């Protein structure tokens, strides 16, 4: 039984930068990792907000007698843990900023 070869995919056309994207080397531009610090923070905040929304929706369903209590508790615990981790990282970032600003040059 012979297997037919799959033809290669055509090359993708180049992509234009998204509107509002800062040029390379500008403040807030992406670094060697490929994503900027501000976009990483925005992703974390969006993830936290999504976890809290999921927990809230699960709690509303459980209160109405439609949801699973175990899933509700898992979602609430996950949202709580996400909030604690985010708060801890924020506190560390503020402390690091204050340490840097307190340095004598």
Rosetta blueprint (number, residue, H / E / L):
1 X L
2 X L
3 X L
4 X L
5 X L
6 X L
7 X L
8 X L
9 X L
10 X L
11 X L
12 X L
13 X L
14 X L
15 X L
16 X L
17 X L
18 X L
19 X L
20 X L
21 X L
22 X L
23 X L
24 X L
25 X L
26 X L
27 X L
28 X L
29 X L
30 X L
31 X L
32 X L
33 X L
34 X L
35 X L
36 X L
37 X H
38 X H
39 X H
40 X H
41 X H
42 X H
43 X H
44 X H
45 X H
46 X H
47 X H
48 X H
49 X H
50 X H
51 X H
52 X H
53 X H
54 X H
55 X H
56 X H
57 X H
58 X H
59 X H
60 X H
61 X H
62 X H
63 X H
64 X L
65 X L
66 X L
67 X L
68 X L
69 X H
70 X H
71 X H
72 X H
73 X H
74 X H
75 X H
76 X H
77 X H
78 X H
79 X H
80 X H
81 X H
82 X H
83 X H
84 X H
85 X H
86 X H
87 X H
88 X H
89 X H
90 X H
91 X H
92 X H
93 X H
94 X H
95 X H
96 X H
97 X H
98 X H
99 X H
100 X H
101 X H
102 X L
103 X L
104 X L
105 X L
